Amino acid sequence: MKKIEVVDLYGVDYSKMTEKINEVMANLQEQGKIVVDFRVIGAALNKCAVFIMYED
């Protein structure tokens, strides 16, 4: 089954964005999830979200 994890980057300082995204990705991989795809949606880097699709 495919599921979505959302990483909200609204208001996150640019220097911390990579760390926040990598933490979520690492948590998914540690749980044995397989990342299938991801999308960044928003008007600007500090006003966006990353949608990560993964399989259980």
Protein Blocks (a to p, Z undefined) as FASTA:
>chain_A
ZZdddddfehiafklmmmmmmmmmmmmmmnopacfbdcdedjbfklccddddddZZ
